[in-house]
Amino acid sequence: MRSLLDPRKKKKKSAGLDVALGLVPHHPRQQQNKEQPRMSSCVSCFWVLLSACLLAVCTFSFLSPSWIVSSGGSGPGGPEPVSFGLLWHCSDSPGHMPSCYTWGGLGRFNDIPSSSWQTSAVLCCGGCALLVMSCFLAIVTLFLPSGLCERRLCTLAGYMQTAAVFMMGSGILVFPFGLNSTTVKKYCENSSIYYAGDCQIGWGFMLAIVGVMLSVFLPFFAKYAPKEHTSPTPIPTIL
């Protein structure tokens, strides 16, 4: 009779019933260990790797002097072969080593031959700067546990990458307007807006277009980069 009326056994039976119904977890310490955040994920690692690669591609293409390439004149007295970029121009005189110079020297931004190229240089350099900062934030998120801080950094980096894509894309669209300048017409006859005349589109310009097109996917991966908690559905057990 005492065993049936013992309140301790009643508490044990009620606790076991709660565990069986799934109202109370059976192993709270084990469940806490399972709910600890993962330190890395495949999406976040791929996002960081893609951000670093596209940063290198875009920076290299925007610093390249081979956006517009001229093969030179047909005769000996014709214009020499040159190539133009946003910040550099190179000349390849016959019998001489190729020489590259910045437009008007360092610190003389106004000497860029076209206002369209000046605008394109500002937009592309600003986009590269945003890619640098977003890549740094992406690397930082790899070492953070999942939580509010990590999600905010991923969101901020995604916004930066979105702005960088718009800025670099606008810079690429504005650049062909400078083909109508006097300096370009000197080497590329009959050139006009969005028409290179006797010149050709160089590999630097094409590489910049490819880099910007691939950068469109960066904000998408930034959305799914935050790590998630591993919180499996508790399975009721009867013990």
KEKE-3310 file (N, C-alpha, C; in steps of 0.2 Angstrom, whole numbers, plus 5000, padded with zeros to 4 digits):
npx = (5004:5010:5019:5011:5005:5015:5021:5033:5035:5024:5027:5038:5031:5023:5032:5038:5028:5026:5038:5036:5026:5032:5032:5042:5059:5070:5084:5091:5104:5110:5102:5105:5118:5116:5110:5119:5128:5133:5150:5154:5148:5144:5138:5142:5156:5158:5153:5162:5174:5170:5168:5180:5187:5180:5183:5196:5196:5188:5195:5208:5204:5199:5210:5217:5225:5219:5206:5201:5208:5220:5227:5235:5242:5241:5252:5270:5270:5258:5247:5253:5252:5241:5234:5219:5213:5204:5212:5224:5236:5243:5257:5264:5277:5285:5300:5303:5301:5286:5277:5269:5257:5250:5234:5239:5247:5250:5238:5232:5218:5209:5214:5210:5204:5190:5174:5165:5173:5179:5169:5165:5177:5177:5165:5168:5179:5174:5165:5174:5180:5169:5167:5179:5177:5166:5170:5179:5171:5164:5173:5175:5163:5165:5171:5163:5151:5134:5121:5113:5123:5131:5121:5118:5130:5131:5120:5123:5135:5129:5121:5131:5138:5127:5126:5139:5138:5129:5135:5147:5142:5135:5146:5153:5143:5143:5156:5158:5153:5164:5171:5169:5177:5190:5203:5202:5197:5208:5216:5208:5199:5184:5177:5164:5150:5148:5153:5168:5175:5190:5196:5197:5188:5195:5203:5202:5191:5181:5183:5180:5166:5162:5166:5157:5145:5145:5146:5133:5127:5132:5125:5114:5120:5124:5113:5109:5120:5122:5125:5115:5106:5107:5094:5086:5070:5063:5062:5050:5052:5050:5053)
npy = (4994:5006:5008:5010:5022:5031:5047:5050:5040:5042:5055:5051:5042:5051:5060:5051:5048:5061:5062:5052:5056:5066:5079:5083:5084:5070:5069:5082:5088:5082:5086:5100:5100:5095:5106:5116:5128:5125:5127:5130:5129:5122:5131:5144:5143:5141:5153:5163:5159:5161:5175:5180:5175:5182:5195:5196:5194:5205:5216:5214:5215:5228:5236:5233:5238:5235:5237:5244:5241:5245:5242:5250:5260:5257:5261:5266:5279:5280:5279:5273:5257:5255:5253:5255:5259:5260:5267:5266:5268:5260:5260:5253:5253:5250:5241:5245:5243:5239:5252:5258:5270:5280:5289:5305:5305:5302:5307:5316:5316:5322:5322:5311:5306:5307:5312:5302:5291:5295:5295:5281:5276:5280:5273:5260:5258:5261:5250:5240:5243:5240:5227:5222:5225:5218:5205:5204:5204:5193:5183:5185:5180:5166:5162:5165:5160:5153:5165:5180:5191:5185:5183:5196:5202:5194:5198:5212:5211:5205:5216:5225:5219:5218:5232:5234:5227:5234:5246:5243:5237:5248:5256:5249:5250:5264:5266:5264:5276:5285:5282:5292:5302:5314:5310:5296:5294:5298:5287:5277:5277:5284:5281:5280:5283:5268:5261:5255:5258:5257:5250:5237:5227:5224:5211:5214:5222:5213:5203:5210:5212:5198:5196:5204:5199:5186:5191:5194:5183:5183:5190:5181:5169:5175:5176:5164:5160:5161:5151:5137:5131:5114:5107:5094:5085:5080:5064:5055:5044:5029:5025)
npz = (5000:5004:4994:4983:4986:4987:4984:4977:4967:4959:4954:4946:4937:4930:4925:4916:4907:4901:4894:4885:4878:4871:4877:4886:4884:4883:4885:4890:4890:4879:4869:4869:4865:4852:4846:4844:4834:4817:4811:4798:4781:4765:4756:4761:4760:4746:4742:4747:4741:4727:4728:4730:4719:4708:4712:4710:4696:4691:4695:4689:4676:4675:4677:4666:4651:4639:4632:4621:4606:4594:4578:4571:4557:4539:4531:4532:4538:4545:4559:4575:4582:4596:4612:4622:4639:4654:4664:4658:4644:4630:4619:4604:4596:4580:4581:4594:4612:4619:4628:4642:4649:4662:4660:4657:4668:4685:4697:4689:4684:4676:4664:4657:4641:4639:4645:4647:4649:4661:4670:4669:4674:4687:4692:4690:4698:4710:4711:4712:4724:4733:4731:4737:4750:4753:4751:4761:4772:4769:4772:4785:4790:4790:4801:4811:4823:4820:4820:4825:4822:4812:4802:4799:4794:4782:4775:4774:4766:4755:4750:4747:4737:4727:4725:4719:4707:4700:4699:4692:4680:4675:4673:4662:4652:4650:4645:4631:4625:4625:4614:4604:4606:4602:4604:4603:4590:4583:4582:4579:4565:4560:4571:4583:4594:4603:4592:4586:4575:4565:4575:4587:4599:4614:4625:4638:4640:4637:4647:4658:4656:4657:4670:4677:4674:4680:4693:4696:4702:4715:4726:4727:4732:4744:4751:4755:4763:4777:4791:4798:4812:4818:4822:4825:4824:4839:4844:4852:4866:4875:4890)
capx = (5000:5014:5022:5006:5003:5021:5021:5039:5034:5019:5031:5042:5027:5020:5038:5039:5022:5028:5043:5033:5021:5036:5032:5048:5065:5073:5091:5092:5111:5112:5099:5108:5124:5114:5108:5125:5128:5139:5155:5154:5143:5146:5136:5146:5163:5158:5152:5168:5178:5168:5169:5188:5189:5177:5186:5203:5195:5186:5201:5213:5201:5198:5217:5220:5225:5217:5199:5201:5215:5221:5232:5240:5240:5244:5258:5275:5268:5252:5247:5256:5248:5240:5228:5217:5210:5201:5217:5231:5236:5250:5259:5269:5280:5289:5307:5303:5298:5279:5277:5262:5257:5243:5232:5241:5252:5247:5235:5229:5212:5205:5217:5207:5202:5183:5171:5162:5178:5180:5163:5166:5183:5174:5160:5171:5184:5169:5162:5179:5181:5164:5169:5184:5174:5161:5174:5182:5165:5162:5179:5174:5158:5167:5174:5158:5145:5128:5117:5111:5128:5133:5116:5118:5136:5130:5116:5127:5139:5125:5119:5137:5139:5122:5128:5145:5136:5125:5140:5152:5138:5134:5153:5154:5138:5145:5163:5158:5152:5170:5174:5167:5182:5195:5209:5201:5197:5215:5219:5202:5195:5177:5174:5158:5147:5146:5156:5175:5179:5195:5199:5194:5187:5201:5201:5201:5184:5177:5184:5176:5159:5161:5166:5151:5139:5146:5145:5126:5126:5135:5120:5110:5123:5125:5106:5109:5127:5122:5124:5109:5106:5105:5089:5081:5063:5064:5058:5048:5054:5046:5058)
capy = (5000:5012:5009:5013:5029:5035:5053:5050:5036:5046:5060:5047:5040:5057:5062:5046:5049:5067:5060:5047:5061:5071:5086:5085:5080:5065:5070:5089:5090:5080:5090:5106:5099:5095:5112:5120:5130:5123:5132:5131:5126:5122:5137:5149:5142:5143:5160:5166:5157:5164:5182:5181:5174:5187:5201:5196:5195:5212:5221:5214:5218:5236:5239:5231:5243:5232:5238:5246:5239:5248:5238:5254:5262:5252:5263:5268:5285:5279:5279:5267:5252:5257:5250:5260:5256:5265:5271:5266:5267:5257:5260:5247:5256:5245:5241:5247:5239:5242:5256:5259:5276:5282:5295:5311:5304:5301:5313:5320:5312:5326:5321:5306:5310:5308:5312:5296:5287:5297:5292:5274:5274:5281:5268:5253:5258:5261:5244:5235:5244:5237:5220:5221:5225:5212:5199:5204:5202:5185:5179:5185:5176:5159:5161:5167:5155:5156:5169:5187:5194:5182:5185:5203:5203:5191:5203:5218:5209:5204:5223:5228:5215:5221:5239:5234:5224:5240:5251:5240:5237:5255:5259:5246:5253:5271:5267:5265:5283:5289:5281:5298:5307:5316:5305:5289:5295:5299:5280:5273:5281:5283:5278:5284:5280:5261:5259:5256:5260:5253:5247:5231:5227:5220:5206:5217:5224:5206:5200:5214:5210:5191:5196:5208:5194:5181:5194:5194:5177:5183:5192:5176:5165:5178:5175:5157:5158:5160:5144:5135:5126:5108:5105:5088:5084:5075:5057:5052:5037:5027:5022)
capz = (5000:5004:4987:4978:4988:4987:4979:4972:4961:4955:4950:4941:4932:4927:4921:4910:4903:4898:4890:4880:4873:4868:4880:4889:4881:4888:4887:4889:4888:4872:4864:4868:4860:4845:4844:4843:4827:4813:4810:4791:4777:4758:4752:4763:4758:4739:4741:4749:4735:4721:4729:4730:4712:4704:4714:4706:4689:4689:4697:4684:4669:4675:4677:4660:4645:4632:4631:4614:4603:4587:4575:4568:4550:4534:4529:4537:4541:4548:4567:4578:4586:4603:4616:4627:4645:4658:4667:4655:4637:4628:4612:4602:4590:4577:4583:4601:4617:4621:4633:4644:4653:4664:4657:4659:4674:4692:4700:4684:4682:4671:4657:4653:4635:4638:4651:4648:4652:4668:4673:4669:4679:4694:4693:4690:4704:4716:4711:4714:4731:4736:4731:4742:4757:4754:4751:4768:4777:4768:4775:4792:4792:4790:4808:4816:4824:4817:4824:4822:4819:4806:4797:4797:4790:4776:4772:4772:4761:4749:4748:4744:4730:4723:4722:4715:4701:4697:4697:4687:4674:4672:4670:4656:4647:4649:4642:4623:4623:4624:4607:4600:4608:4597:4605:4600:4583:4580:4581:4576:4561:4559:4577:4586:4600:4602:4586:4587:4569:4563:4581:4589:4606:4617:4629:4645:4640:4637:4653:4662:4655:4660:4677:4680:4673:4685:4700:4698:4707:4722:4731:4728:4737:4751:4755:4758:4766:4784:4794:4801:4818:4817:4827:4822:4827:4844:4843:4858:4868:4881:4895)
cpx = (5004:5017:5017:5004:5009:5021:5027:5038:5028:5022:5035:5037:5024:5026:5039:5034:5023:5033:5041:5029:5026:5036:5038:5054:5068:5080:5092:5099:5113:5108:5102:5115:5122:5112:5113:5126:5134:5143:5156:5149:5146:5144:5141:5153:5163:5157:5158:5173:5176:5169:5176:5190:5187:5180:5193:5201:5193:5191:5206:5210:5201:5205:5220:5220:5222:5209:5198:5208:5215:5227:5237:5238:5244:5251:5263:5273:5262:5252:5250:5251:5247:5234:5226:5213:5207:5206:5224:5230:5243:5251:5265:5272:5284:5296:5308:5300:5291:5280:5270:5262:5250:5241:5234:5246:5247:5244:5232:5223:5208:5208:5215:5203:5194:5180:5167:5167:5180:5175:5164:5172:5180:5169:5163:5176:5180:5167:5168:5180:5175:5165:5174:5181:5170:5165:5177:5177:5163:5167:5177:5169:5159:5169:5169:5153:5139:5124:5116:5117:5131:5128:5116:5124:5135:5125:5119:5132:5135:5123:5125:5138:5134:5124:5134:5143:5133:5130:5145:5148:5137:5141:5154:5149:5140:5152:5162:5156:5158:5173:5173:5172:5187:5201:5208:5200:5203:5218:5214:5198:5188:5173:5168:5155:5145:5148:5164:5179:5184:5198:5195:5193:5192:5198:5200:5194:5179:5177:5180:5168:5157:5161:5160:5145:5139:5145:5138:5124:5128:5130:5115:5113:5124:5118:5106:5116:5126:5121:5118:5110:5104:5100:5084:5075:5064:5059:5056:5050:5051:5051:5055)
cpy = (5006:5013:5012:5020:5034:5041:5053:5046:5039:5051:5056:5045:5046:5060:5058:5047:5056:5066:5056:5051:5066:5078:5088:5081:5076:5066:5078:5091:5088:5084:5097:5105:5098:5101:5118:5121:5126:5128:5134:5127:5126:5128:5143:5149:5143:5150:5164:5165:5161:5172:5184:5181:5180:5194:5202:5197:5202:5217:5221:5216:5225:5239:5237:5237:5241:5232:5239:5245:5242:5244:5243:5255:5257:5254:5265:5274:5285:5279:5273:5263:5255:5253:5255:5256:5262:5270:5271:5266:5265:5259:5255:5249:5250:5246:5244:5243:5243:5246:5258:5265:5276:5288:5301:5311:5303:5307:5318:5317:5316:5325:5315:5309:5311:5308:5306:5291:5288:5294:5284:5272:5275:5275:5261:5253:5258:5254:5239:5236:5240:5229:5218:5221:5220:5206:5198:5202:5195:5181:5179:5181:5168:5157:5163:5161:5158:5159:5176:5191:5192:5184:5192:5205:5200:5196:5209:5217:5208:5211:5226:5225:5217:5227:5239:5231:5230:5245:5249:5240:5243:5258:5256:5249:5260:5271:5268:5272:5287:5287:5287:5303:5308:5311:5298:5289:5296:5292:5276:5277:5279:5280:5283:5280:5272:5258:5260:5258:5255:5249:5241:5231:5222:5215:5209:5219:5218:5203:5204:5213:5203:5192:5199:5203:5189:5184:5194:5189:5178:5185:5186:5171:5168:5177:5169:5155:5157:5153:5143:5131:5119:5106:5100:5088:5079:5070:5055:5045:5035:5023:5021)
cpz = (5000:4997:4982:4980:4989:4982:4975:4966:4957:4951:4944:4935:4927:4922:4915:4905:4898:4892:4884:4875:4870:4871:4883:4886:4886:4890:4885:4887:4881:4867:4863:4864:4853:4842:4843:4836:4824:4812:4803:4787:4769:4755:4754:4760:4750:4738:4742:4743:4729:4722:4728:4722:4707:4706:4710:4698:4687:4690:4691:4677:4669:4675:4670:4655:4639:4632:4624:4611:4595:4584:4571:4560:4546:4532:4534:4541:4545:4556:4569:4582:4593:4606:4621:4633:4649:4661:4663:4647:4635:4621:4610:4595:4587:4579:4590:4606:4618:4628:4635:4649:4656:4660:4660:4666:4680:4694:4695:4680:4676:4664:4653:4647:4635:4645:4653:4651:4659:4672:4674:4674:4686:4696:4694:4696:4710:4717:4714:4722:4735:4736:4736:4749:4758:4754:4758:4773:4776:4772:4783:4795:4793:4797:4813:4817:4821:4822:4821:4819:4812:4800:4794:4793:4783:4772:4770:4766:4754:4746:4744:4737:4725:4720:4718:4708:4697:4694:4692:4680:4671:4669:4663:4651:4645:4644:4634:4621:4622:4618:4602:4601:4602:4598:4602:4592:4579:4578:4578:4572:4560:4565:4580:4592:4599:4595:4586:4580:4566:4569:4583:4597:4609:4622:4636:4645:4640:4644:4658:4662:4658:4667:4681:4679:4678:4692:4701:4703:4714:4727:4732:4733:4744:4755:4758:4762:4773:4786:4798:4807:4816:4823:4824:4827:4833:4843:4850:4860:4874:4885:4902)
residu = (MET:ARG:SER:LEU:LEU:ASP:PRO:ARG:LYS:LYS:LYS:LYS:LYS:SER:ALA:GLY:LEU:ASP:VAL:ALA:LEU:GLY:LEU:VAL:PRO:HIS:HIS:PRO:ARG:GLN:GLN:GLN:ASN:LYS:GLU:GLN:PRO:ARG:MET:SER:SER:CYS:VAL:SER:CYS:PHE:TRP:VAL:LEU:LEU:SER:ALA:CYS:LEU:LEU:ALA:VAL:CYS:THR:PHE:SER:PHE:LEU:SER:PRO:SER:TRP:ILE:VAL:SER:SER:GLY:GLY:SER:GLY:PRO:GLY:GLY:PRO:GLU:PRO:VAL:SER:PHE:GLY:LEU:LEU:TRP:HIS:CYS:SER:ASP:SER:PRO:GLY:HIS:MET:PRO:SER:CYS:TYR:THR:TRP:GLY:GLY:LEU:GLY:ARG:PHE:ASN:ASP:ILE:PRO:SER:SER:SER:TRP:GLN:THR:SER:ALA:VAL:LEU:CYS:CYS:GLY:GLY:CYS:ALA:LEU:LEU:VAL:MET:SER:CYS:PHE:LEU:ALA:ILE:VAL:THR:LEU:PHE:LEU:PRO:SER:GLY:LEU:CYS:GLU:ARG:ARG:LEU:CYS:THR:LEU:ALA:GLY:TYR:MET:GLN:THR:ALA:ALA:VAL:PHE:MET:MET:GLY:SER:GLY:ILE:LEU:VAL:PHE:PRO:PHE:GLY:LEU:ASN:SER:THR:THR:VAL:LYS:LYS:TYR:CYS:GLU:ASN:SER:SER:ILE:TYR:TYR:ALA:GLY:ASP:CYS:GLN:ILE:GLY:TRP:GLY:PHE:MET:LEU:ALA:ILE:VAL:GLY:VAL:MET:LEU:SER:VAL:PHE:LEU:PRO:PHE:PHE:ALA:LYS:TYR:ALA:PRO:LYS:GLU:HIS:THR:SER:PRO:THR:PRO:ILE:PRO:THR:ILE:LEU)
# end
